[in-house]
Amino acid sequence: MQQVNIFWFRRDLRFNDNCGLFNALNSGLPVVPVFLFDKMILTQFPAPDDARLTFIHQTVSEMKRKLNQTGRDLMVFFATPEEAFARLIQQFPVHAVYANTDYEPQAIARDRKIGELLQQKGIGLHLFKDQVIFHHNEIVKSDGNPYTVFTPYSKAWKNKLAQNPIRHYDSEGLLTRILPMAPTRLPALDEIGYKPMKVTFPKQTVDPELLRNYQQTRDFPALNGTSKLSIHLRFGTISIRRLTVQALQHSETFLNELIWRNFYMDILWHFPQVEHNAFKPAYDKIEWRNNEAEFVRWCNGETGFPLVDAGMRELNQTGYMHNRVRMVVASFLTKHLLIDWRWGEAYFAQKLHDFDLAANNGGWQWASGSGCDAAPYFRVFNPDLQTQKFDPDLKYICRWVPEFGSFSYPRPLVDHAFARNRALEVYKKGLNDSL
């Protein structure tokens, strides 16, 4: 039986412009594509009604259907990587495994372990850059150290891009190099432990007109002014290269958002301790109040601050929250209520359809003041001023908080001026104590 190469789909659920898939299909051997509902990763998604699993299952099902039409298949496993590759090696004479690099600490450890196991069998593991424009070691200072401030990072990023034009990969045009085989069974969602959810996910394309107006509209949550592409970037159902080309054509502001994404992935790679600890260690000395009853009210959108409540209800009902409002609710939790940013980060990780560890962690640490290039600790968003600036007609608030203005709407949890002064005192004391 002829040797084959495996292509392992992970955060790159598409056939088009897929770097690792392109390289696998150009390897000179037939390719067996596989996807794992990884039992280890699924422990991070404990709720049976998690819509992200529906999104993944729908996407994988469509990919599988497309290949089946040509007499080929995407093999899908509900297993640990060790179990899946043991079965694949038993079934096929595997020469090498191809995949795209993942930058999260757990994924790095997984790939190191699988690489060692494959090596014991004489099988190579080849990883490629696909979910970012630049690897963690490509945008660094002249001394080789990573950037920890966004502005010089973004300048270096743009200079590098000008010298290295984006290349696309015609992986979709090479799918005939996949090994012909009969369809295999796709595990049903309930077999994996999840309920199929009736959710309409955002489309995979973005209107060029929206990008051209992005700078003017992106901060107003009542407007359709953002791309809604974050879930597709999270699971790789769109190509970051193609999206970056669109940004270059239409919107510098949108391009900067994509660079922030790359920046936070680099920070997580170089400083993996940020997954659990403050980037600035001094901020781990802050004495959080961590009032559980107040946290529950924040989670439920019942704080008495309408913009905060609208954001939390949008999140709870849709799995999405407007980016400007994400900053407001995060600042409110960490500064007004003095609740540890890790509590909010974990809640977002549970609820956001577009949850990405690097971006979520970076955003929360930015809001709390503890991160790299973060908002200074004395910057405390005033929810009322944010409302006046970005939802002046209260359209967003009234959409998500219909009882706003009535007797049934709760009184504010805390007075803004009091909360701001309290936060400044607690932060100052914690930072002084760490000196």
Rosetta blueprint (number, residue, H / E / L):
1 M L
2 Q L
3 Q L
4 V E
5 N E
6 I E
7 F E
8 W E
9 F E
10 R L
11 R L
12 D L
13 L L
14 R L
15 F L
16 N L
17 D L
18 N L
19 C H
20 G H
21 L H
22 F H
23 N H
24 A H
25 L H
26 N L
27 S L
28 G L
29 L L
30 P L
31 V E
32 V E
33 P E
34 V E
35 F E
36 L E
37 F E
38 D E
39 K H
40 M H
41 I H
42 L H
43 T L
44 Q L
45 F L
46 P L
47 A L
48 P L
49 D L
50 D L
51 A H
52 R H
53 L H
54 T H
55 F H
56 I H
57 H H
58 Q H
59 T H
60 V H
61 S H
62 E H
63 M H
64 K H
65 R H
66 K H
67 L H
68 N H
69 Q L
70 T L
71 G L
72 R L
73 D L
74 L L
75 M E
76 V E
77 F E
78 F E
79 A E
80 T L
81 P H
82 E H
83 E H
84 A H
85 F H
86 A H
87 R H
88 L H
89 I H
90 Q H
91 Q H
92 F L
93 P L
94 V E
95 H E
96 A E
97 V E
98 Y E
99 A E
100 N E
101 T L
102 D L
103 Y L
104 E L
105 P H
106 Q H
107 A H
108 I H
109 A H
110 R H
111 D H
112 R H
113 K H
114 I H
115 G H
116 E H
117 L H
118 L H
119 Q H
120 Q H
121 K L
122 G L
123 I L
124 G E
125 L E
126 H E
127 L E
128 F E
129 K L
130 D L
131 Q L
132 V L
133 I L
134 F L
135 H L
136 H L
137 N L
138 E L
139 I L
140 V E
141 K L
142 S L
143 D L
144 G L
145 N L
146 P E
147 Y L
148 T L
149 V L
150 F H
151 T H
152 P H
153 Y H
154 S H
155 K H
156 A H
157 W H
158 K H
159 N H
160 K H
161 L H
162 A H
163 Q H
164 N L
165 P L
166 I L
167 R L
168 H L
169 Y L
170 D L
171 S L
172 E H
173 G H
174 L H
175 L H
176 T H
177 R H
178 I E
179 L L
180 P L
181 M L
182 A L
183 P L
184 T L
185 R L
186 L L
187 P L
188 A L
189 L H
190 D H
191 E H
192 I H
193 G L
194 Y L
195 K L
196 P L
197 M L
198 K L
199 V L
200 T L
201 F L
202 P L
203 K L
204 Q L
205 T L
206 V L
207 D L
208 P H
209 E H
210 L H
211 L H
212 R H
213 N L
214 Y H
215 Q H
216 Q H
217 T H
218 R L
219 D L
220 F L
221 P L
222 A L
223 L L
224 N L
225 G L
226 T L
227 S L
228 K L
229 L L
230 S H
231 I H
232 H H
233 L H
234 R H
235 F H
236 G L
237 T L
238 I L
239 S L
240 I H
241 R H
242 R H
243 L H
244 T H
245 V H
246 Q H
247 A H
248 L H
249 Q H
250 H H
251 S L
252 E H
253 T H
254 F H
255 L H
256 N H
257 E H
258 L H
259 I H
260 W H
261 R H
262 N H
263 F H
264 Y H
265 M H
266 D H
267 I H
268 L H
269 W H
270 H H
271 F L
272 P H
273 Q H
274 V H
275 E H
276 H L
277 N L
278 A L
279 F L
280 K L
281 P H
282 A H
283 Y H
284 D H
285 K H
286 I L
287 E L
288 W L
289 R L
290 N L
291 N L
292 E H
293 A H
294 E H
295 F H
296 V H
297 R H
298 W H
299 C H
300 N H
301 G L
302 E L
303 T L
304 G L
305 F L
306 P H
307 L H
308 V H
309 D H
310 A H
311 G H
312 M H
313 R H
314 E H
315 L H
316 N H
317 Q H
318 T H
319 G L
320 Y L
321 M L
322 H L
323 N H
324 R H
325 V H
326 R H
327 M H
328 V H
329 V H
330 A H
331 S H
332 F H
333 L H
334 T H
335 K H
336 H H
337 L L
338 L L
339 I L
340 D L
341 W H
342 R H
343 W H
344 G H
345 E H
346 A H
347 Y H
348 F H
349 A H
350 Q H
351 K H
352 L L
353 H L
354 D L
355 F L
356 D L
357 L H
358 A H
359 A H
360 N H
361 N H
362 G H
363 G H
364 W H
365 Q H
366 W H
367 A H
368 S H
369 G L
370 S L
371 G L
372 C L
373 D L
374 A L
375 A L
376 P L
377 Y L
378 F L
379 R L
380 V L
381 F L
382 N L
383 P H
384 D H
385 L H
386 Q H
387 T H
388 Q H
389 K H
390 F H
391 D L
392 P L
393 D L
394 L L
395 K H
396 Y H
397 I H
398 C H
399 R H
400 W H
401 V L
402 P L
403 E L
404 F L
405 G L
406 S L
407 F L
408 S L
409 Y L
410 P L
411 R L
412 P L
413 L L
414 V L
415 D L
416 H H
417 A H
418 F H
419 A H
420 R H
421 N H
422 R H
423 A H
424 L H
425 E H
426 V H
427 Y H
428 K H
429 K H
430 G H
431 L H
432 N H
433 D H
434 S L
435 L L
